[in-house]
Amino acid sequence: MNPDQDPRTRALLASVFGFSAFRPGQEEIVEAVIGGADVLAIMPTGGGKSLCYQLPALAREGLTVVISPLIALMRDQVRGLQQAGVAAGALTSGNTPEENEAVFEAMDEGRLKLLYIAPERLASSATTNMLRRSDCRLIAVDEAHCVSQWGHDFRPDYLRIGELRRSLGVPLAAFTATADNATRGEIVERLFAGGEPSTFLRGFDRPNIRLAFAAKDNPRKQIMAFAAARKGQSGIVYCATRARTESLARALEEAGHTTAAYHGGMEDWERRKVETLFQTEEGLIVCATVAFGMGVDKPDVRWVAHADLPKSIEAYYQEIGRGGRDGLPADTMTLYGPDDIRLRRAQIDESNAPPERREADHARLNTLLGLAEATACRRQMLLAYFGEVSAPCGNCDLCENPVKTFDATEAVRKALSAMLRTGENFGTGHLIDILTGAMTDKIKARGHDQLPTFGVGRELSKGAWQGVFRQMMGRDLVRPDAERHGALRMTQDARPILRGEASIEFREDSVKRIATRAEPRALVSDEDAPLLSALKAKRRALADAAGVPPYVIFNDKSLIEMAETRPSTLDQFAGITGVGATKLERYGTAFLEVITGAGVAGAHPARRKLAGTGAGEVFDRLAEAQSELARGEDGTGKLMSCASNTLRAIAERRPRSLSDLERIPGMDAAKVERFGEAFLAVLAES
């Protein structure tokens, strides 16, 4: 969409959301949704998906219903929209009767533009009737991958969305951050009845996020060091078990961090409390299972760590995507080890999915393990999985510190031989004892000291062999068998290496110090840091007074721009990213007083509404011309002036003749005679 061809869309983008331009990939999607097309958009977390249905909802007639999976997400977005002056509401199980009544009243009066509901509400036929009565013209589906029955976030009630679309006969726009080809097919089949929606696959790159992996070596110590280097910054630590979330949270708390645990074993009220804290407390660290973060649109998460390997490449990308949603730098670090690989393989093998789906899940895990064991730029490999070609990023651990590799062909053949000669009945520990010639009771009892492979791997230490086996599991050359207590079995991919038909290279497996950076990356210069702190304090005070998270007032990116550019007038302040018309009206003067250190003269409301627009400057020049002619050209005439709303109308409509000017409300013949020529001269010059 060319913004010049649709000035209303561009005006909404600026006046409501405070953006002067679309992010890459948004423009075409917005155009398609406004035009009434069925749309499937796959965009990265933090890539601006919500604007792609929120802006069309304002540009189109009627109500837009947004189906979203988590209450926290709905509340977060509704608060943000309301702060921007948009009539939005949510119907959730967490609403008070008063909140529900306010939403129903706005719907009955036709004032509501966006209504958020959970998919569970679709189980009631009353929902369809309610939406039909409320003139619902568009359905937007957030986290559309939840419709995939074999996906990691499956929600059964998402299967009802297609029926709702058919009942209402309205277009549907579906959005997700992670969807491979199989999941996309499910979305199209279940939401669009197999039709052909306009599909947009937008760039997955999040260049502001630094990627890093590390083999586990005292994981708690590694997490603690990573968090210590970023003390005072908001972060998330994802863990595979509930117990680990609690133990890590305690350790971080004891180290002086503000921390909370979050997992599915907690009561609903406990989880809501943590979600609220995360939204409102700056610098909080949440140690969580994967359930956390999906519904929190917090833009200033500065780091994400994984204490355990995620389930899949899609889960990894979605979870790290919760960092740096404001476009500012964010760090990630993912720990992994053989136990993680065994756990994830077992989870796949023990699932109820059909065999072909389990193999697809193993393939996705293989991609993640390949990313963990990569020897070159991680971002190149990650984006290649999503079908994108890129140059080395310079913002991952391997670009910053290239790894050394070695020819591991002979070591792999020795390991495979030890496995096969013991009937693929043993795990890593026993196999390493065989290879290194360790005379253990277990080896003696089974006669494994008589095997040809006994002691053939003494050239490598036990630690080095652990690295070899881990990388063999990571390359899917061997898999732990859950039915035989984790005993390793060889895969088909290993046979060419065993037969001498292929070679393989591994990373030199030295446990390196995690690049934790002694100091967090500064978001502003030392000169601007005090002002940024003062702006954050003002934001906190305003947020507390309004009962909303601080980032709903302005996110960090907006405050940083204020600190760096130091606007001194409302017109200049209106140019800050994220400052729309409503926020300018509510908060402009308060923040300008912090920036300038002095009181700000209050402009007439009519003038404030023009702040940041070309019409604002025209208004000022019209007011000057009026002041000069208030008593006529000779200064002896009757005092005469135009109301501020009249000057605003002239500045916005730009009349070209005296007769056009006389049609402006508030401009009678006498005022046209007194000010007309001067006003037209101002308009001509502008």
Order of alpha helices (4+ residues) and beta strands (2+ residues): alpha-alpha-beta-alpha-beta-alpha-beta-alpha-beta-alpha-beta-alpha-beta-alpha-beta-beta-beta-alpha-beta-alpha-beta-alpha-beta-beta-alpha-beta-alpha-alpha-alpha-alpha-beta-alpha-alpha-alpha-alpha-beta-beta-alpha-beta-alpha-alpha-alpha-alpha-alpha-alpha-alpha-alpha-alpha-alpha
